[in-house]
Amino acid sequence: MDKNLVKLLNQYCMMPDDHQDKKDIFNELYKKIYSPALIVSCNFIPADNSLMKEALILSDAFESLTNGMIDEAALDKIDSVPEESLLYPWCSFTKAVHSFYAGDHKKSQNLIKKIPEDSAPGAFRFFFEALLDKDSDIVMEAHLEKLKESVLESSRMIEDSLELIQESVEMEDLLLESAGLLIRDIIKEDRKSAQKIILWCFDRLQLSDVLSDKAVTKARYLFGEQDGYRLSALASLSFDPDRSLVYWLHSLLAYLNERDTSKVTVKAFLSILKDISDTVQLEFELSNEYVQLMSSLVSDLSERVLHIYPDFPGSRDLPEDPFAAIAQLCSKKQQPPVQRKVREVKPTAVQLELFAF
């Protein structure tokens, strides 16, 4: 990151609007802000700052359209960025990229022409012209020619892969295999997009059934134990909180197996576990097998946490109720027993083998 650019951005954000130098700094930043993500990464800019809000809108929109899982709501928010914004030129740029991936090259060309030449994204105008015009005789430097070839090749590959994924929604094995192939291709360079692809697949699968052990195993294979379980927990949270709780426990246990762990992260995990366990206690009638599994996992968790952090709140003498143990680990006061509701689902929908990892 350019330290001088960050320093200039800091000065701009600290200055009152009527400062005599603010316009000059605006003009300089207008030419040099090479990505809205630069602003998002500046922790000295408050979250409620208008520039930060605009940077988040553009960053989210750009990420959405380039990872293949387009979020139309995120793209619609681009129109809320005002023309007087420092980042306004990036609106046309982002929309042009969207049109390019949508195959509307004429619209993309028109949007590119709206980008001011003296703005930071204005430097991409000639690149887009070469990208969109197959007969263009524009000569670019070798690294830009390589970028052009990569964009065109990646665009075709991602489009084909996403089309196959969408066509495979009704067939779990093919869906997971197709998603896995694309994820393996992009995960090193864009892990966040890879995560969004597997979450999208999981959401579609759960619309008709519970998240299968095959799907969870696929996530663990692609992303590793800790992140694979975490993604499975996130995907199943609104569908099956009881299963999600188990996956969160497995994710934390996998995290504790790593060489470097953070007490802050562990506490965050435990806070999530406590919140979900409260929901599960209120809404589910739990089987003996499930309670036994939870007791085993929580016992293992307690021992590992206290082994790594001996001063961590908790006790090795766990009560019989695993949810009370989670509350104790989170330093929460145990609540009196609550009458649980019977979960109104068919018994066949409960696949206990999901918990036998």
Helices and strands as residue ranges (DSSP letters): H 3-14, H 22-32, H 36-40, H 50-66, H 72-76, G 77-80, H 89-102, H 105-113, G 120-124, H 125-132, H 142-167, H 172-186, H 191-206, H 213-223, H 225-236, H 241-256, H 263-283, H 288-308, H 322-329, G 347-349, G 352-355
